[in-house]
Amino acid sequence: MYHQLYLSPVGQLRIVADDIALRQLWLPNEVERRQPESTWIENSHHPMISLVVKTLSDYFAGKKVDFSLIPCQPEGSAFQKSVWHQLKFIDYAKVVSYGDIAAAINKPKGAQAVGGAVGANPIAIILPCHRVMGKDNSLTGYSGGLHVKKALLELEGIPYKENKR
């Protein structure tokens, strides 16, 4: 496994990849509390890391990017992988609800379970879980913190409603 820190406008991100695919993308709060495994190699020139860095740099520069061009292989349960697979199909500056994803994976009553899987997404931003909103376009939780989700939504020009609990 290879890894590299990337300084983004939302904070430090850690890119984790192997020779085949992107495996993880840690958000700033994860970078603060987690350490890379001792067997991982820091390598900013690895082709997969370079691809992710270029894509993220374009994204944060305000360019419309297609995250689906990055091969991703997150580790998780079959259900989680089915949810994460659906995230690939959320176009730039578009949003879907948890219910939309539940319907897409043939679990129409599974919106809450989908929410759990979205929250466990190990490849943030690239598998764009920030584009998943409440049914009324309201903000819901975000594993990286709502301030990061808001920043990503604002970058893409996506309007949202504050959740008034």
Summary of the structure (lengths in Angstrom):
residues: 165
radius of gyration: 15.3
end to end distance: 41.6
largest distance: 45.6
contacts: 488
relative contact order: 0.16
helix: 38%
strand: 18%
